Amino acid sequence: MKSITYAIRVLLKNKFYSFLNIFGLAIGLSVAMIILLYVQKDLSFDKHHENWDQLYRIESKFKINGKDDEFALTSVVLAEMMQEAFPEIQSYTRFQNAGRQLFRKGDQKFYIDNMVFADSSVFGNFTHEFIYGDPTSALDEINSVVLTESVARRIYGNENPMNEILETDNSTFKVTGVIKDMPDNVHLSYDGLISLHTQRAGQPPLTAQQKSGQLWNIALYSYVKLPKNFNVNQIYDRFPDFFEQHMAPLARQANLGDSNFAPRLVPLNEIHFKSNVQYDLPTGNMAYTRSFMAIGIFILILASINYMNLATARATNRSKEVGVRKVLGSTRGKLRSQFMSESLIIAFFSLLLAVLIVNILIQGTGLNDLLDKELSLDFMNNQLLLFGSLGVTVLIGLLSGLYPAFYLSAISVLVAMKGSVKTGPGSLFLRKILVAFQFFVSIGVVISTLLMSDQISFMRDKDLGFNKDNVILIPMQDVEVRNRIDFIKAELMQNPNIVGVTDALGIGGGVSVGNSLLGAGRQLLQAETQEDSTFTQDTFNVLRVGKDYTNTMQMEIVAGRNFNEDIPTDITQKVLVNEALVAKMGWDDPINKVVSPIGAPVQSRVIGVVKDFHAFSLHMKVEPTVIFRYPPLQNLPPQALPTFLVNVKNGSLSQALSFLENRFVELDQKHPFEYRFLDQQAEELYKADQRQSSLTGILSYICILISCLGLLGLSSFTTSTRIKEIGVRKVLGATVPQLVFMIFKDIMVLVLIGFVIATPVAYLLIEDWLQVFEYRMPLQTVIIAAAAMSGILSLIIAFFTVSFHSLRAARQNPVRALRYE
C-alpha cells in the first residue's frame, strides 16, 4: 500500500511526464488489444463448429485440353456418389444459394437476404444452437425452413414461430426451427435454411447415367465429414478409378481428349485464408492479417520505447532523492524494490486506462462496423487476452524499472547529493537509436497508407471497358414482368433522363459469389481453331444479355458488328467475343468463327469483337469471354430472372429514380421496388482492400501520435539538461531561431535516418501487397511522391513537437539559467 501511495505522489509531482507516460503506453496497449481480438477472430474462422477438424469442403478441379479450372462449387451429385465409393466419408452436406427471397405472412411482406438450400444433415455436421425445433429432423420435410433468431423476431416478434406458414410467389414453407444467429467468423453464413429436397420435389430419382452426366456440371457447395486425423491422400489415390467409371465415358463421347477431374478436400478451418478458386464465397487475406499483427506489434513497441525512454530519462533527476533515502537508512534492496514496484504500478495504471479506452471504442463507437467484426473485451473467457495483457504490462514495467532500480541504487551518497546524475554517452546513443526506430516505423506505415490509397484510387479510376457510372440495377422479381420486358423497355426510354435500358442474367437481387461484377459465369464450349473445321473444347467466361446490352453499357465493338434485332438468327446463332478470346484462339479473322455450347443443335458463330472489359474485379486479369444474346424465355424460375440495367443521364439520378419507382410500383404490384447502383457494386469488390487501407491509415495516425508523445517528453528532458548551455549561447549573441535549430538538428538527423530506412522497406511491403491485384499502379513512380510527402510531414511534425519546449527555453531570460553559476 505504501508503494502505491508513493507511486501516486511521484505521478502527481511530475504531472506532464506522468500523463505522457501513462497515456502513451495506454494507447499502445489498447491498440494491441484490439488487434489481438481482430486476429483471434480471423484465425478462429469456423472453429466454433464441434466437428471443424473433421469437415472438408470439396472443390472441383477440371483439366480440359491442358487448361486447369478450379471451382469452389461441385456437381449436385458428387458428394453423394463419393460417399458411396469411399466408405471413409461418414456424411455429407450440400449448400446451394437461394438468394434473396420475399416471404409473405398474411398481408405482410418480408425480404430475407441470404437464404440457402441445405441437406438435413447440416445440423449434424455443423454446430447450430437451436431455440425452437429438433435439429435431427428440422429439414427432413420438403418445403421446410429454419430461420435465424433475428429473422424470426423480425417476422414473428417474440412468438414461437414453429409450424407457421410462410408464402412465396411459387410455394409455401413451414417453419420447422429457429437457430441462433451465425457468428461473424464463419465463411458460410445465412439468414435461413430451406430443405434441399424442395428443389426436386415431385421429380423421379436420377438414374445412374443421369448422375454420371451431372458430374461435369457445378452447382453448389459440398462438404464431407471424415474421421479425425484422416489422410485425404487415401481418397486422392483411389479417385482415378471413380473418374474412369463415372466421368471418363462422357469425356470421350464429347471428344474432350485427355480431360480430367479431381476433387480437392479443403479442411474447414483453412477455407477462409487458403482458398483461392472461382465462385468462392468471400474469403480472408492472410497478408492483411499479418500486416495488422505487424503494425500492432510495432505500435506496442513504440509505446513501450516511449515509456521506458521517459521513465529512465526522468529517473536520473531523482539522484538527490536516492541520496537522502540512503542517508535515512534505505538499503540497495529497498531502493530497487521501490523503483521496480513504482514502475509496475504506473504500468498497471496504463493497462487500466487501456481497458477503458478499448471498452469505449467497442461499445460507444462504430469500431465493429469499421473492422467488420463483432469484438468483445471478455477477459474471463479469453485467456490469451487476459494473460497477454498482464504479461506485456509486467514486462514493460520491469524493463523500465531496471535502470533506476540497479543504476541509481548503486551510486554513492556523495555523488547522489551533488544533484542529478549525468547521462552517459552509451545511454544517449541508445535513446537516439530508439527515436530513429520510432520514426522508421511511423514513416514506413505512413508511406504504406499513402500507397494503399493510391492503388484503390487507381482501381476506382481505371477504365473498365464499360460504363459503370449512373447505371441502376433493378432485379426482376416476377415472371409476368419478364414477359413484358420489351414493352417496359420502350416505355422507360420515353423518359428524357434515361439514355439506355438493357437486361442481363446473373446479376439480380440474389447473393452473388466470387468477385463477378457483371454476372459472368463459366461454361464449357467448343471453339473453332485457326485451321478450319478443327475444334477445341475449353471453359470460357459467359455473359447472357438482352437487347441493346453493349450500347447501354457503352462497350466498344472493335471488329465486326453488334447484334441486329431484325435478324432472328443473331439472337439464336450469333455471339460476341472479347479481344482476350481472339488472342487465346490465335484467330487472324475472328468473324464467323464457331464458339458454341457442346451438343447444341445449331452452332453459334462470332459476328463481332468487343474491346476487353473487366467483368470481374481488378484482382483478376481479363479472361476470354463470350456474350450470348439469350432468346426470349417464358416461365423462368425467380432465381433465373434477369436484371434491368438502366443508364441514366448525368445529374438526373434523383429524377430518374423517382420515375422508375412510380412505374415499377404499377408494373409489379406484388413486390417492393428495389434497386442498386452498378458503381456501388463495383466498390463492394474492393471492400476488404478499402478496409485495410482505412485501418492502416488510422494506425499510422496512432504511430505518429505515440512518436510525438515520446518526442515531446524527450525534447522536454533534453532541453532541461541543456538549459545552462542555452543561457550561455544567448548571452554570447545566439538568436532564438539558432537556439531552436541547435536543439532540433539532432532530432532532424534521426528523422532522416528513419526515413532512409523506411522508404525501401515500405516499397518491398507494398510490392508484396500488390501481388493480389492483376492491375497495379506504377509503384516506382508513385512511391517517390509518397515517400517525399511522408518525410516532409515527419520533419514538420517533429519540428513543431520539439519547438514546444525549445522555443520556451530559448526565449527565457538567460539570467534565470545562469543565476546559480
N, C-alpha and C positions, 0 to 999 in steps of 0.2 A: 504493500500500500504506500510505503514511504517513497519507493521508486516511482510510482505513478504520480504522486504529488510533486516530486522533484522534477519529473519529466514535464509536467504541465507548467511548472514555474519557468523552466528553460524555454518552453514554447512561447509563453507569454512575454518573456523578456525580449525575444527576437521575433516579433510578430511577422515581419516581412519575410524573413527566411523560413520561418515555420510554415507560412502559407505556401510559399514556393515549393518547399519540400513535400508537404502533405498533399497539396493539390496536384502537383506534377506526378507523383507516384500513384495517386488515386486514379488519375486519367489513364495511366499505363495499365494499371490492374483492371480497370473497368473494361478497357478495350480488349485486353487479353481474355477476360471472362466471356465477353460477347462473342469473340471469335472462337473460343473453345466450344461454346454452346452451338455455334453455327457449324463448325467442323464435325462435332459429335452428331448433329442431325444428318449431315451429308454421309458420314461414314457408317451410320446405322440404318441406311435405307433397307427396308423390307425385313429387318431383323426382329420386328415385333411379332412376325408370324412364327408360331411354335415350330413349324417344320421347315424353317427357312434353309437349313443346311441339307435338306433332302429334296428341295424343289428346284427344278431346272426348266428354263424356257427353251422350247425347240425353235431354232432359227433355220431358215431354208437357204441352202447354198446350191444354186443351179450353175452348171457349166454347159454352155451351149456354143458349139463351134469355137472352143477355146476361150470364150469370154465368161468370166465369173460374175455372178449376180448374187448378192446376199440380202435376205429379207428377214424382218422380224416376224412376218406372217408365215403361216403354213397352210396347207390344204385342210379342209374341214375334216377329212377322214384320217389324216396322218397319225395323230396321237392314238386314235382307236386301233388302227391297223398295227402300229408299233407295239402297243400293249399285247396284242395277240401274238406277235412274232418274238417279242422279248419279254419273257416272264418276270424279269427283274423289275419291270415297270409296275409299281404297286397300284397306281391310279393316275388319272389324268383329268385336267380341267381346261376347257376352252373358253375364251372370251372373244366376243365379236361386238364391235362398236355399233350401237343403235342410234347414236347421235342425240340430237335434241328432240324431245317428244312433248307434244301437247296433250295433257290429260284433262279430262272433264269429270267433275264431281257435281252432278246435278247441273245447275246453271253456271257454276264456277269453272274457270279455266286456269290451268297451272302448267307453265313450262318447266320441265325438268331437263337441265342442260346436258347431263352426261349419263345417259342410260346405256347399259351394256347387257348383251345376251351372255348367259353363262350356264355351264353344266351344273347339275345339282350337287356334284362333288366339290364345288367351290368352298363350302363351309367345312368340309372335312380336311381339305388340303391347306386352306388359308384361314388364318385366325380372324374371326369377327366376333364382337361382343353383341349378343342378341338381347334386345329389350323386350320384344314380343316375338313369338313364333318358335318353331322347332328347327334347329339347324340341320337335323338329319333328313328332313322332308320338305323344307321350305320351297325348293324349286323343283319338286318332283312333278307337279301337275303342269299341264300345258296352260299358258296364259296366266301363270302365277308371277307375282312381282314382289321383290323385297326392297324396301325403301330405307334410306339412311334417316337418322333421327331428325336432322334439320329439315329434310324434305317432308317427312311425315308431320312434323309440327306445323310446317307452313300450310299443309293441306287440311289437317285434322285438328290442329291445336293440341291440347293435352289429352284428347280422347284416344282410346285404344282403337287403332285402325284395322285390327285383324278381321279378315273376311269381307272388308269393304270393297266395293267395286269402283274401278276407275275406267273411263271410256277414252278411246282414241278415235280417229277418223275411221279406222278399219276394224277395230276389235274392242273387246272388253277384257280387263285384267282384274284378278282378285289379289288383294294384299295378303300375303302369307307370312310376312315377317317384317320386323324393323330392327336395324342394326345401328350401332354407334357410328358416328361419322368417321370416315377414314382419316388416319393421321397424315400429316403433310410429308412424311418421309417414306412414301411408297411410290414406286414407279408407275403402278397401275391403280388409278383411283376412279371412283364412280359415285354417282348420286343414287343409283338404284340398279337392281339386277332383275332381268327378265329371263325366265326359263328358256334355254336354248332350244328345247324341244318344240317351242312355239313356232319356229320357222318352218319346220317340216310337218306341221300338224295336218293330218288327213292325207299325207303322201305315202306311197308304199315304200318299204325299206329298199335301200340301194342294193343292187346286185354286186357280186364280186367284181365284175367287169366295169360297172359304173364307178365303183370305189377306186379301182386302179386308174381309170380315166381322170378322176378328180385330183389325183396326187400331183399333177402338173400345174394345178391352179392354186394360188394362195388366196386366203380369205380371212383368217382370224389368227389370234394368238393362242398357242398351245403350251401347256405346262404339264410336266410329268413329275411324279414322286418316286424317288429311287431310295434304296437302302442307305443308311448312314455310311459315309466314307466309301461310297461306291466309285469304282474306277470306270468312267464313262467310255474309256477305250474299248471295254468289252462289247459295247454296243457298236461303236465305230468299226471295229474289226469285222463284225458279222453283218453290217448293213449292206455291203455289196450283194450279198445273197438276196436280201429283201428287194434291192433295186432291180436285180436281174429277174426276179419273179414277178414283180408288180408294175415296174415302170419301164424297163428296157423294151418290152414288146411295142408299146405305143411310140417310144422314141424312134425305133427302127421303122415303124409304119409311117411316121411323119417325116422320115428322111432327115432326122436330126443328127446324123453322123455319130461322133463319139461323145454325144451329150451325156451328162451325168447329173445326179442329185445326191446330196449328202446332208444329213441333219447336223446341226451344231447345238450341243446341250450346254446352255449357259447357266451357271449357278445363280439362283435368285438374287443373292446379295451382290453379284458382280454386274448386274444389268445396268444399274444407274451410272456407273463410271466406265465400264469396259465394253459396252455395246455400241457399235457404230455401223449400223446396217440400215437399209432402206425401209421406210414405213414403220420406223420405230416410234415409240412414244417419246415425249421429251425426256432427255437424259441429262446427266450431270457432266461436268468437265473437271477432271482431276487437276488440270493445270490451274483452274480458278481456285479450287480449294487449297492447293499448295501455296498459291500466291497469297491468299488471305492468311494462311498459317504463318508464312514467312514475314508478312508485314506486321502481323500481331506480335510475333516474337521480337521483331526489330523495335516496335513501339515500346514493348515491355523493357527491352534492353536500354532504349533511350531514357525512359523514365527512371530506370534503376541507376544509370550512369549519372543523371542529374541528381538523384537523391544522394548517392554516395559522394559525388563531387562536392556538393554543398555541405554535406554532413562533415566530411573530412576537412574541407577548407575552413569552415567556421570553428572546428574543434581546436585549431591552432591558436585561436584567440582566447581560449579558456585556460591558458597555461597558468595565469595567476591564481585562478580557482584551484587548479591542481596543487600549486604551491601552498596555498592557505590550508587546503584539506590535509596535505601531508604534515604541515606544522601542527595541526589539531589532532594528528594521530592516525589518519587513514593509511592503510597499507596498500600495496600494489594490487592485491587481490580484490580489496573493497572498491578501489577506483575502477578496475577492469569490470567488475560486476555492475557498478553503477552506470558506466558508459554503455555497456552492452544492453542492459535492461532498458536504459533510456532510449537507445536506438530501436530496440524491438517494439517498445510501446508506441513510439512515433510511427513506425511502420504499420502497426496494427490500427492506429487511427486512420491511416491512409486506406487500409483494407475496408474499414467500416464505411468510410466516405465512398469508396468504390462500389460497395454493395448498394448503397443508397442511390448512387448515380445510375447503376445498371437497372435497378428497380424502376426508377423514374423513366428511363428510356424505354423499357419494355412495356410498362403499364400506362405511361402517360404520353407517349409519342407514337408516331407511325413507323417505329423501327421494324416491327414484324412485317409490315407491308413492304417496306423497302427491301428487306432481306428475303421476302417471300418464304419466311419460316415462322413457325409458332414456337418462339423461345420462351423458356420459363426458368427463373432462378430458384431451383429447388435443391438446396444443399443436402437435405436429408435423403433424397433418392438419387443423388448424383455424387458418388464418392470421388470421382476424378475431379469434379469441380470443387468439392469441399477440401480435400487434402491437397489438391494442386494449388488452390488459392492460399491456403495456410502455409504450405511448403515454400512457395515463392516468396511470400511475405517474410517468413522467418529467415530465409536465405539472404534476402536483401537487407533485412535488419542486422543480421550477424556480420555481413560483409562491410556494411557502412560503419559498424561499431568497432571493427577490428583495429582501425588506425588509432582513434583516440584511446581505445582501451589498452593497447600494448605500447604505443609510442609515447603518448603523453604521460602514462603512468610510470614510465621508466625514467623520465627526466629528473634531474636533481632539484632539490628545493631551491637552491641558489639561482639556478637558471630560470626556473619557473617564476620566481618572484620578481625577476627583472622585467617581465612583460611577455608579449606574445612570442611564441617560438617561430623562428623563421622557416619558411617552406624551402626545402632543399631543391636543387635543380632536377633531381630524379622525379620528385613529386610533381613539379611544374611540367616537366616533359610528358608525364603520364596524362595529366589533365588536358594538355594540348592534343594528344592523340585521341582522347575520348571525345573532345569537342569536334575534332575533324571527322571522327566516325559518325557523330550525330548529324553533321551536315552532309556527309556521304549518303546516309540513309534518307534524310529528308529530301535532298536534291534528286536522288535516284527515284524516289516514289513520285515526286512532282513531275519529273520527265516522263515516267511511265504513264501517269494520269493524262498528261497532255497528248501523248502518242495514242493512247487508247481512244481518247475523244476524237482525235484526227481520223482514226480508222473508222469509227462509227459515222462520222460526218462524210467520209469517203463513200461508205456504203449507202448512206441516205441520198447522196448527190449523184451517184453513178447512174448512167443511162441503162435502164433495164431492158431496153429494146421494145418497150411498150409504155403506154401512158398509165400511171397508177394514181395520178392526182385527180381529184374531183370525180372519181368513179365510185358509184354507190352500188353495193351488192344487196339484192333483195331476193331472199330464198323463196321459191315457190313452195307452197305448203298444201296445195290442193290439186288433184288431177284435173278438175274442171278448169282451173286457171291455165294449166298447161295446154289443155285442148283448145284454148282461145288465144294462144300466145301471139299469133300473127296480128290479130285484131288489137290486142293490148299494145303491142309494139307500135303499130300505126297510130294509135290514139296518143301514146306518150310522146311520139315525135311531133305532135301538133304543138306541144309546149315550146315556146321560143328559148327557154332556159336549158333545154335538153338537146345535145348535139349528136347523140348516138345511143342506140339501145341494141343489146345483143343478149345471148344467153349461153350457158355452158354447163356441162355436167361436172360434178366432183367438188364444187366449192360452195355448197349450200350451207344451211344453218347447222349442220352436224359438226361434231368434234372431229377435226382433221388430225391425221397422223403425219409424222415426219415433218419436213420443212417445206412442203409444197405451197406455193403461192397461188397458182392458177388451177390447181386441181389435177395436175398431170399424174397419170398412172403409168404402170409398166405393163407391157404386153409383148408376148412372143409373136413376131411377124416374120413373113418371108419377104426378102428384098432381092431385086434383080441386081446381079453384079455388073461390072463394066462390060463383060462379054455377054452378048445377047443370049437369051434362053437359059442362062445359068442362074440359079437361085441359092441364097444362103438364108438360114434362119438365125434370128437374133432377137434380143429383147430391146425395145425402144421405149422412150417416154411417149405417151399418147395423150392428146387433148381431144375431147369430143365437144364440138362447139356448134352454135346455131348460126342463124343468118347474120351477116354483117359483122362477124367477130373481129376480123383483122382491121376493118375500117374503124370500128368503135374503139378498139384498143390501140389504134394508131400504130400498128405493126407495118413494117416496110417490106413490100414484095420486091426482091432484088432480081428475080428471074421468073419468066413465065407470067401467069396471071392468077387472079383470085377466083374463088368460087363464083359461078354465074347462076343465079337462082332461076333463070329462064331455061337453063339446060338441065333436065331431070337427071341425067347421068352424073352431073357434077356432084349431086348430093349423095348418090349411092355408090359411085365408082371412081371418084377422084379424091386426091389428098394433097395437102400442102406439107412440105418438109422444111426443116431449117438448114442453115449452112453447115452446121456440125454433122448432120446426117450425110449431106453430099460429100463432105470431106472424108468421112469414115468409109463410105462406099467407093470413093475414088471415081465418082462419075464425072466425065467431061461435060456431058449434056444430060442433066437430070430429068428433063421434061419427057414425060411418057414412060419413065421407068416404073416398074412394079414395086409397090410396097403394100402388102395386103395381109389380112389375117389368114393364118394357115387353115386350109379347108374351106375358105369362102367360096360360094358358088360362082361369084364373078370377081375377078381380080381388080384391085384398086390401083390407079396409076397417078403419078405425080403430074400436077398441072402448074405448080408454082413453088418457088423457094422463098421462104421468109428469112429476113435478116435475123441472126441469132438473138434470142431473148432469154431472160432469166426466169424460167418457170419455177425455180426453187431459190433458196437463199444464196447469198454470195459465199457461203461456206462450201458450196459445190460448184464445180465447173459446168458450163453449158453442155448438155449431152444431146445426142441425136434425138430429134423429136418429130413426131408425125401428127398432123392436125387433120382429124376426120370431121366432116360435116355430117353430123348424125341426122338421119331422116326423122320426120315427124313420128312420134311414138305415142300410142294410146295406152291408157290404163297402167301407167308406171306406178310402182310402189313408192311411198313417200320418200324413202331414203335415196331413190334414184331420180327424184325430181330435179330439174335444172335450176339454175340461179340466174336472175336478171342481172346484167351489168349495164348500168345507166351512166353515160358520160355527160357530165353537166358543165355548162359554160362557166368559165372563171368568174368568181364573185357572185354566183347565183345559187349557191348551195341551199341557203335557207328557203328561198322561194321555190326551188325545185323540190326540196323535201316536203314542204307543205302541200304542194300539188300532188306528189306521189302518194303521200299518206291519205289524202282525201280520195284519190282514185282507187287505191288498193283496199280501202275500207269498204268501198262499194263493190269492187270486183271479188273480194274474198271475205265474206261476212262471217266465216267460221273461225278465222284466225286473226290474231292481232297483227298489225303492220310492224314488220321488223326490217332492220337494215344494218349494214356495216359499211365502212369505207375501206376501199382496197389499200390505200396508203397506210391506214392503221393496221391492217392485216399484215402488210409488209414489215411494219415496225415490230410486230409480235415475233417475227423470225429472229430478231436480234435482241430480244428482251433480256436474255441471260448476259449477253455482251454489254448491253447498256447498264444492267445492274452492276456488273463487275466494275465498269468504268466509274459509275457513281460512287460505289463503295470505296474504290481506290482513291477517288478524289477526296472523299471525307477523311479517309485515313491519312492522306497526305497533309491535310489541314491540321490533323492532330499531331502528326510528326513535327510540323513546323511550330505548332503551339508549344509542344514539350521542349523542343530545341530552344525556343525563345525564353521559356521559363528558366531553363538551365543557364542560358547565356545571360539573362537578366541578373540572376543571383551571382553567377561567377564574375560578371563585369563589376557588380557592386563590391564584391570581395576584393577583386584585383585593384579597383580604383582606391579602395580604402587603404590598401597596403602601399600605394604609391602617392598618398596624399601629400607627404612632405616633398617628394620629388616634383610634384605638380606646382607646389608653392615656390620652390627654388627656381624652377624654369620660368614661372610667371614673373618673379622678381627680376630675372635676367632678361625679360623682354618678350617671352613667348606669348603669342596670341591665343585666343580661345580656340579657333579652328585648328591651330597647330597642336594644341594640347589634346583636343578630341581625336585628331588623326593619330597622334602618338599612341593613344590607348587602343584605337580601333585597328591599327595596321596589323597587330599580331592576330587579331580575330579574322581580319580580311585574308591573311595568308592561309589560315585554317579552312576558311570557306572555300578558297580557291583549290586547296588540296582535295577537299571533299568533292568539289565539282569535277576535277580532273579524273578522279577515280570513278565517280558515279556515272558519268556520261557513257563510257564503253560498257559498263555493267548493265545499265538500263537498255542500251541498244541490243545487247545479247538477249536479255529477258524478253523484250518486246518482239524481237525477231522470232523467238520461240513461240510466243503467244500468237503471232500472226499465222502460224502454220495451220491453224484450224480454218483459215479463210483461203479460198481459191483465188480470190481477187483482193489485192492488198494495195495500200497506199505506197508511194515511193519513199520507203523508210529512210534511205540515205539522204534525201533532200529534206524531209520533214524534221529529222532529228536535230539538224543544225539549229532551226528556229526554236524547237522545244528546249534544247539544251541552253541556248542563249537566254531564252526567256526565264527559265528556272534559275540559272546562275545569277542573272541581274536581280531577280526577285529575292534570292537568298542574300545577296550583298546588301540590298536596300533594307530588308528586314533586320539583318544583323547590325547594320549601321544605326538604325533607329533604336534598336534594343540596347546597344552599348552606349549610345548617346544619352540615354535617360540618366545614367549616373555620371558619365564623364563630363557632360555639359555642366551639371551642378557643381562638380568638383572644380572644373576649370574656371567657373565664374565666381567662386567664393573668394573672399579676401585672403591673400597669401599669409597675412599676419596670423590668422587663425591656425593655419597649418604649421607655422614656424615658431609659434609663441613658446613652445617648450624646448626649442633647440638652443 
